[in-house]
Amino acid sequence: SLAVESARSRLRATRQAVRSQVAAAYVTADTARRRVELAEKTVVVATKQVEAQKARYEQGSAILLEVQQAEDSLRSAQLTVQRARVDEVKALISLEHLTGGLLQRYGNLVPKKVREAAARKKIRAVAQIGPL
């Protein structure tokens, strides 16, 4: 029938959309992981810069402003690491959401009454969640 064929077509389109979203989420998570690694390397370099500027200042070949600028660069690099980590966690959560990982991990938080009501109404996605 036309209705069945239309439903199948929508199902195929939805599956393809989910596949695309999963692929995009994976790329986003991988990119975020790489950003964390790069930002951590930047912190190492910035830390060495601070140490070098402090040594130069103690020797009299740098002014305090240069030390403070190096410290500002270090703080900025540390902040970049934290932002990249947040982006990585958000991307991983999105990936878990799209692949059903969140439901498997936290489905036990759904109250028993909700699962029972879902079972009566044949809402399988909720009814199949394990016990609380």
Phi, psi and omega in degrees: 000162181294321180295319180294315180296322177296318179296319178297320179296317178296321179297315178299316180296319179295316178299317179295320178297318179295317177302316179296319179295320178296315179299316179295319179295322178297314179297318179298316179296317180295318178297318179297320178299318179294323177296321177298312180301315180294317180296322178295322177294324178296322177297319179300314180296316181295324177297317178296324178296318179298313180300318180294317180294322178296319178297317178297320180296316180296331179276351179088009182259008176219156177260162183302325179303321180294323176295314180296322177295320177295320178294321176297319178297321178296313179299320178297318179294320178296320177295320178299321177300312182296319178296319179295322178296319177298315178299321179295315180297316178300318180294320179293322177295317177300317179297317178296321179299313183293330183263002178087004181296324180294320180295319178295320184284319188244008181299335180291352178276352177284124182302148182303319181299323179293317179297319180294317179297320178295322179295319179296323181270004178061040173266087190301321184302324179273320184296330184276359178292139183297178183292155180281000000 
